[in-house]
Amino acid sequence: MKKIDTQDPREKLTKARMQLLMAFPFFGELVMRLVLHESKTAGV
């Protein structure tokens, strides 16, 4: 019955990595839209 796992640095890292993985697709889409918009307005 050890509840230390919530303060385990490895678990924190895993949670952070999961959040990063969940945020990445949105981030990538945002960047792609920005790039596409830039190229459209630039007339390339």
C-alpha distance matrix in Angstrom:
0.0 3.7 6.4 9.1 10.4 12.5 14.3 14.7 18.5 18.6 17.0 19.4 22.2 21.4 21.5 24.7 26.2 25.6 27.3 30.1 30.6 30.8 33.2 35.3 37.3 38.4 39.3 41.3 43.1 44.0 45.3 47.3 48.8 49.8 51.4 53.2 54.4 55.6 57.6 59.1 60.3 61.6 63.6 62.4
3.7 0.0 3.8 5.5 7.5 9.7 10.9 11.3 15.1 15.6 14.3 16.5 19.3 19.0 19.2 22.1 23.8 23.6 25.2 27.8 28.6 29.1 31.2 33.2 35.5 36.6 37.1 39.2 41.2 41.9 43.1 45.2 46.8 47.6 49.1 51.2 52.3 53.3 55.3 57.0 58.1 59.3 61.4 60.2
6.4 3.8 0.0 3.8 5.5 6.5 8.2 9.5 13.2 14.1 12.2 13.9 17.0 16.9 16.5 19.4 21.3 21.1 22.3 25.0 26.1 26.3 28.3 30.5 32.8 33.6 34.2 36.4 38.4 38.9 40.2 42.4 43.9 44.5 46.3 48.3 49.3 50.3 52.5 54.0 55.0 56.3 58.5 57.4
9.1 5.5 3.8 0.0 3.8 5.4 5.4 6.3 10.0 11.3 10.2 11.7 14.6 15.1 15.2 17.6 19.6 20.0 21.2 23.5 24.9 25.5 27.3 29.2 31.9 32.8 32.9 35.1 37.4 37.8 38.7 41.1 42.8 43.2 44.8 47.0 48.1 48.8 51.0 52.8 53.7 54.7 57.1 55.9
10.4 7.5 5.5 3.8 0.0 3.8 5.3 4.8 8.4 8.7 6.9 9.1 11.9 11.7 12.0 14.8 16.4 16.6 18.2 20.5 21.5 22.2 24.2 26.1 28.6 29.7 29.9 32.0 34.2 34.8 35.8 38.0 39.7 40.4 41.8 44.0 45.2 46.0 48.0 49.8 50.9 51.9 54.2 52.9
12.5 9.7 6.5 5.4 3.8 0.0 3.8 5.5 8.4 9.5 6.9 7.6 11.1 11.3 10.5 13.0 15.4 15.3 16.2 18.8 20.2 20.5 22.2 24.4 27.0 27.7 27.9 30.3 32.4 32.7 33.9 36.3 37.7 38.2 40.0 42.1 43.0 44.0 46.1 47.8 48.7 49.9 52.2 51.2
14.3 10.9 8.2 5.4 5.3 3.8 0.0 3.8 6.2 8.6 7.5 7.3 10.6 12.0 11.6 13.2 15.8 16.6 17.2 19.3 21.3 22.0 23.1 25.2 28.1 28.7 28.5 30.9 33.3 33.3 34.2 36.8 38.4 38.5 40.2 42.6 43.5 44.1 46.4 48.2 48.9 49.9 52.4 51.3
14.7 11.3 9.5 6.3 4.8 5.5 3.8 0.0 3.8 5.4 5.3 6.5 8.7 10.0 10.9 12.5 14.3 15.5 16.9 18.5 20.1 21.3 22.8 24.3 27.2 28.4 28.0 30.0 32.6 33.0 33.6 36.0 37.9 38.2 39.5 41.9 43.1 43.6 45.7 47.7 48.6 49.4 51.8 50.5
18.5 15.1 13.2 10.0 8.4 8.4 6.2 3.8 0.0 3.8 5.4 5.0 6.1 8.6 9.8 10.4 12.1 14.1 15.3 16.2 18.2 19.8 20.8 22.0 25.3 26.4 25.6 27.6 30.4 30.6 30.9 33.4 35.5 35.5 36.7 39.3 40.5 40.8 42.8 45.0 45.8 46.5 48.9 47.5
18.6 15.6 14.1 11.3 8.7 9.5 8.6 5.4 3.8 0.0 3.8 5.4 5.0 6.2 8.6 9.8 10.4 12.2 14.2 15.1 16.3 18.3 19.7 20.6 23.6 25.2 24.7 26.2 29.0 29.7 29.9 32.2 34.4 34.7 35.7 38.1 39.6 40.1 41.8 44.0 45.1 45.7 48.0 46.4
17.0 14.3 12.2 10.2 6.9 6.9 7.5 5.3 5.4 3.8 0.0 3.8 5.3 4.9 6.1 8.5 9.6 10.4 12.3 14.0 15.1 16.4 18.2 19.6 22.3 23.7 23.7 25.5 28.0 28.7 29.4 31.5 33.5 34.1 35.3 37.5 38.9 39.6 41.5 43.4 44.6 45.5 47.6 46.2
19.4 16.5 13.9 11.7 9.1 7.6 7.3 6.5 5.0 5.4 3.8 0.0 3.8 5.4 5.1 6.1 8.5 9.8 10.6 12.2 14.1 15.3 16.4 18.0 21.1 22.0 21.6 23.8 26.3 26.6 27.2 29.7 31.5 31.8 33.2 35.6 36.7 37.3 39.4 41.4 42.2 43.1 45.5 44.3
22.2 19.3 17.0 14.6 11.9 11.1 10.6 8.7 6.1 5.0 5.3 3.8 0.0 3.8 5.4 5.0 6.0 8.5 9.8 10.3 12.1 14.1 15.1 16.0 19.2 20.6 19.8 21.6 24.4 24.9 25.2 27.5 29.7 29.9 31.0 33.4 34.8 35.2 37.1 39.3 40.3 41.0 43.3 41.8
21.4 19.0 16.9 15.1 11.7 11.3 12.0 10.0 8.6 6.2 4.9 5.4 3.8 0.0 3.8 5.4 5.0 6.1 8.6 9.7 10.4 12.2 14.1 15.0 17.7 19.4 19.3 20.8 23.4 24.4 24.9 26.9 29.0 29.7 30.8 32.9 34.5 35.2 36.9 38.9 40.2 41.0 43.1 41.5
21.5 19.2 16.5 15.2 12.0 10.5 11.6 10.9 9.8 8.6 6.1 5.1 5.4 3.8 0.0 3.8 5.4 5.0 6.2 8.6 9.8 10.5 12.2 14.1 16.7 17.7 17.9 20.0 22.2 22.8 23.9 26.0 27.7 28.4 29.9 31.9 33.2 34.2 36.1 37.8 39.0 40.1 42.2 41.0
24.7 22.1 19.4 17.6 14.8 13.0 13.2 12.5 10.4 9.8 8.5 6.1 5.0 5.4 3.8 0.0 3.8 5.4 5.1 6.1 8.6 9.8 10.4 12.0 15.2 16.0 15.5 17.7 20.2 20.5 21.2 23.6 25.4 25.7 27.2 29.5 30.6 31.3 33.4 35.3 36.2 37.2 39.5 38.3
26.2 23.8 21.3 19.6 16.4 15.4 15.8 14.3 12.1 10.4 9.6 8.5 6.0 5.0 5.4 3.8 0.0 3.8 5.4 5.0 6.1 8.6 9.7 10.3 13.3 15.0 14.5 15.9 18.7 19.6 19.9 22.0 24.2 24.8 25.8 28.0 29.5 30.3 31.9 33.9 35.2 36.0 38.1 36.6
25.6 23.6 21.1 20.0 16.6 15.3 16.6 15.5 14.1 12.2 10.4 9.8 8.5 6.1 5.0 5.4 3.8 0.0 3.8 5.4 5.0 6.1 8.5 9.8 12.1 13.7 14.2 15.7 17.9 19.0 20.1 21.8 23.6 24.7 26.0 27.8 29.3 30.5 32.1 33.8 35.2 36.4 38.2 36.9
27.3 25.2 22.3 21.2 18.2 16.2 17.2 16.9 15.3 14.2 12.3 10.6 9.8 8.6 6.2 5.1 5.4 3.8 0.0 3.8 5.4 5.0 6.0 8.4 11.0 11.6 11.9 14.3 16.2 16.7 18.0 20.2 21.6 22.5 24.2 26.0 27.1 28.3 30.3 31.8 33.0 34.3 36.3 35.3
30.1 27.8 25.0 23.5 20.5 18.8 19.3 18.5 16.2 15.1 14.0 12.2 10.3 9.7 8.6 6.1 5.0 5.4 3.8 0.0 3.8 5.4 5.1 5.9 9.2 10.3 9.7 11.6 14.2 14.7 15.4 17.6 19.5 20.1 21.4 23.5 24.9 25.7 27.6 29.4 30.6 31.6 33.7 32.4
30.6 28.6 26.1 24.9 21.5 20.2 21.3 20.1 18.2 16.3 15.1 14.1 12.1 10.4 9.8 8.6 6.1 5.0 5.4 3.8 0.0 3.8 5.5 5.2 7.4 9.7 9.9 10.9 13.2 14.7 15.5 16.9 19.0 20.3 21.3 22.9 24.7 25.9 27.3 29.0 30.6 31.7 33.4 32.0
30.8 29.1 26.3 25.5 22.2 20.5 22.0 21.3 19.8 18.3 16.4 15.3 14.1 12.2 10.5 9.8 8.6 6.1 5.0 5.4 3.8 0.0 3.8 5.6 6.7 7.9 9.4 11.0 12.3 13.7 15.4 16.8 18.2 19.7 21.3 22.6 24.0 25.6 27.2 28.5 30.0 31.5 33.2 32.1
33.2 31.2 28.3 27.3 24.2 22.2 23.1 22.8 20.8 19.7 18.2 16.4 15.1 14.1 12.2 10.4 9.7 8.5 6.0 5.1 5.5 3.8 0.0 3.8 5.8 5.6 6.2 8.7 10.3 10.8 12.4 14.4 15.6 16.7 18.5 20.1 21.2 22.6 24.5 25.9 27.1 28.6 30.5 29.6
35.3 33.2 30.5 29.2 26.1 24.4 25.2 24.3 22.0 20.6 19.6 18.0 16.0 15.0 14.1 12.0 10.3 9.8 8.4 5.9 5.2 5.6 3.8 0.0 3.8 5.5 4.9 5.9 8.5 9.7 10.3 12.0 14.0 15.1 16.2 18.0 19.6 20.7 22.3 24.0 25.5 26.6 28.4 27.1
37.3 35.5 32.8 31.9 28.6 27.0 28.1 27.2 25.3 23.6 22.3 21.1 19.2 17.7 16.7 15.2 13.3 12.1 11.0 9.2 7.4 6.7 5.8 3.8 0.0 3.8 5.4 5.1 6.1 8.5 9.9 10.4 12.2 14.1 15.2 16.2 18.0 19.7 21.0 22.2 24.1 25.5 26.9 25.6
38.4 36.6 33.6 32.8 29.7 27.7 28.7 28.4 26.4 25.2 23.7 22.0 20.6 19.4 17.7 16.0 15.0 13.7 11.6 10.3 9.7 7.9 5.6 5.5 3.8 0.0 3.8 5.5 5.1 6.1 8.6 9.8 10.5 12.2 14.2 15.2 16.2 18.2 19.9 20.9 22.3 24.1 25.7 25.0
39.3 37.1 34.2 32.9 29.9 27.9 28.5 28.0 25.6 24.7 23.7 21.6 19.8 19.3 17.9 15.5 14.5 14.2 11.9 9.7 9.9 9.4 6.2 4.9 5.4 3.8 0.0 3.8 5.4 5.1 6.2 8.6 9.9 10.6 12.3 14.2 15.2 16.4 18.4 19.9 21.1 22.4 24.4 23.5
41.3 39.2 36.4 35.1 32.0 30.3 30.9 30.0 27.6 26.2 25.5 23.8 21.6 20.8 20.0 17.7 15.9 15.7 14.3 11.6 10.9 11.0 8.7 5.9 5.1 5.5 3.8 0.0 3.8 5.4 5.1 6.1 8.6 9.8 10.5 12.1 14.0 15.2 16.5 18.2 19.9 20.9 22.5 21.2
43.1 41.2 38.4 37.4 34.2 32.4 33.3 32.6 30.4 29.0 28.0 26.3 24.4 23.4 22.2 20.2 18.7 17.9 16.2 14.2 13.2 12.3 10.3 8.5 6.1 5.1 5.4 3.8 0.0 3.8 5.4 5.0 6.1 8.5 9.8 10.4 12.0 14.0 15.3 16.2 18.1 19.7 21.0 20.1
44.0 41.9 38.9 37.8 34.8 32.7 33.3 33.0 30.6 29.7 28.7 26.6 24.9 24.4 22.8 20.5 19.6 19.0 16.7 14.7 14.7 13.7 10.8 9.7 8.5 6.1 5.1 5.4 3.8 0.0 3.8 5.5 5.2 6.2 8.6 9.9 10.4 12.2 14.3 15.2 16.4 18.1 20.0 19.5
45.3 43.1 40.2 38.7 35.8 33.9 34.2 33.6 30.9 29.9 29.4 27.2 25.2 24.9 23.9 21.2 19.9 20.1 18.0 15.4 15.5 15.4 12.4 10.3 9.9 8.6 6.2 5.1 5.4 3.8 0.0 3.8 5.4 5.0 6.1 8.5 9.8 10.4 12.3 14.1 15.3 16.3 18.4 17.4
47.3 45.2 42.4 41.1 38.0 36.3 36.8 36.0 33.4 32.2 31.5 29.7 27.5 26.9 26.0 23.6 22.0 21.8 20.2 17.6 16.9 16.8 14.4 12.0 10.4 9.8 8.6 6.1 5.0 5.5 3.8 0.0 3.8 5.4 5.1 6.0 8.4 9.7 10.6 12.1 14.2 15.2 16.5 15.3
48.8 46.8 43.9 42.8 39.7 37.7 38.4 37.9 35.5 34.4 33.5 31.5 29.7 29.0 27.7 25.4 24.2 23.6 21.6 19.5 19.0 18.2 15.6 14.0 12.2 10.5 9.9 8.6 6.1 5.2 5.4 3.8 0.0 3.8 5.5 5.1 5.9 8.4 9.9 10.4 12.1 14.0 15.3 14.9
49.8 47.6 44.5 43.2 40.4 38.2 38.5 38.2 35.5 34.7 34.1 31.8 29.9 29.7 28.4 25.7 24.8 24.7 22.5 20.1 20.3 19.7 16.7 15.1 14.1 12.2 10.6 9.8 8.5 6.2 5.0 5.4 3.8 0.0 3.8 5.5 5.1 6.0 8.6 9.8 10.5 12.0 14.2 14.1
51.4 49.1 46.3 44.8 41.8 40.0 40.2 39.5 36.7 35.7 35.3 33.2 31.0 30.8 29.9 27.2 25.8 26.0 24.2 21.4 21.3 21.3 18.5 16.2 15.2 14.2 12.3 10.5 9.8 8.6 6.1 5.1 5.5 3.8 0.0 3.8 5.4 5.0 6.2 8.6 10.0 10.4 12.3 11.3
53.2 51.2 48.3 47.0 44.0 42.1 42.6 41.9 39.3 38.1 37.5 35.6 33.4 32.9 31.9 29.5 28.0 27.8 26.0 23.5 22.9 22.6 20.1 18.0 16.2 15.2 14.2 12.1 10.4 9.9 8.5 6.0 5.1 5.5 3.8 0.0 3.8 5.4 5.2 6.1 8.7 9.8 10.7 9.9
54.4 52.3 49.3 48.1 45.2 43.0 43.5 43.1 40.5 39.6 38.9 36.7 34.8 34.5 33.2 30.6 29.5 29.3 27.1 24.9 24.7 24.0 21.2 19.6 18.0 16.2 15.2 14.0 12.0 10.4 9.8 8.4 5.9 5.1 5.4 3.8 0.0 3.8 5.5 5.1 6.2 8.5 9.9 10.5
55.6 53.3 50.3 48.8 46.0 44.0 44.1 43.6 40.8 40.1 39.6 37.3 35.2 35.2 34.2 31.3 30.3 30.5 28.3 25.7 25.9 25.6 22.6 20.7 19.7 18.2 16.4 15.2 14.0 12.2 10.4 9.7 8.4 6.0 5.0 5.4 3.8 0.0 3.8 5.4 5.3 6.0 8.6 8.9
57.6 55.3 52.5 51.0 48.0 46.1 46.4 45.7 42.8 41.8 41.5 39.4 37.1 36.9 36.1 33.4 31.9 32.1 30.3 27.6 27.3 27.2 24.5 22.3 21.0 19.9 18.4 16.5 15.3 14.3 12.3 10.6 9.9 8.6 6.2 5.2 5.5 3.8 0.0 3.8 5.6 5.0 6.2 5.5
59.1 57.0 54.0 52.8 49.8 47.8 48.2 47.7 45.0 44.0 43.4 41.4 39.3 38.9 37.8 35.3 33.9 33.8 31.8 29.4 29.0 28.5 25.9 24.0 22.2 20.9 19.9 18.2 16.2 15.2 14.1 12.1 10.4 9.8 8.6 6.1 5.1 5.4 3.8 0.0 3.8 5.4 5.2 6.3
60.3 58.1 55.0 53.7 50.9 48.7 48.9 48.6 45.8 45.1 44.6 42.2 40.3 40.2 39.0 36.2 35.2 35.2 33.0 30.6 30.6 30.0 27.1 25.5 24.1 22.3 21.1 19.9 18.1 16.4 15.3 14.2 12.1 10.5 10.0 8.7 6.2 5.3 5.6 3.8 0.0 3.8 5.3 7.9
61.6 59.3 56.3 54.7 51.9 49.9 49.9 49.4 46.5 45.7 45.5 43.1 41.0 41.0 40.1 37.2 36.0 36.4 34.3 31.6 31.7 31.5 28.6 26.6 25.5 24.1 22.4 20.9 19.7 18.1 16.3 15.2 14.0 12.0 10.4 9.8 8.5 6.0 5.0 5.4 3.8 0.0 3.8 5.6
63.6 61.4 58.5 57.1 54.2 52.2 52.4 51.8 48.9 48.0 47.6 45.5 43.3 43.1 42.2 39.5 38.1 38.2 36.3 33.7 33.4 33.2 30.5 28.4 26.9 25.7 24.4 22.5 21.0 20.0 18.4 16.5 15.3 14.2 12.3 10.7 9.9 8.6 6.2 5.2 5.3 3.8 0.0 3.8
62.4 60.2 57.4 55.9 52.9 51.2 51.3 50.5 47.5 46.4 46.2 44.3 41.8 41.5 41.0 38.3 36.6 36.9 35.3 32.4 32.0 32.1 29.6 27.1 25.6 25.0 23.5 21.2 20.1 19.5 17.4 15.3 14.9 14.1 11.3 9.9 10.5 8.9 5.5 6.3 7.9 5.6 3.8 0.0
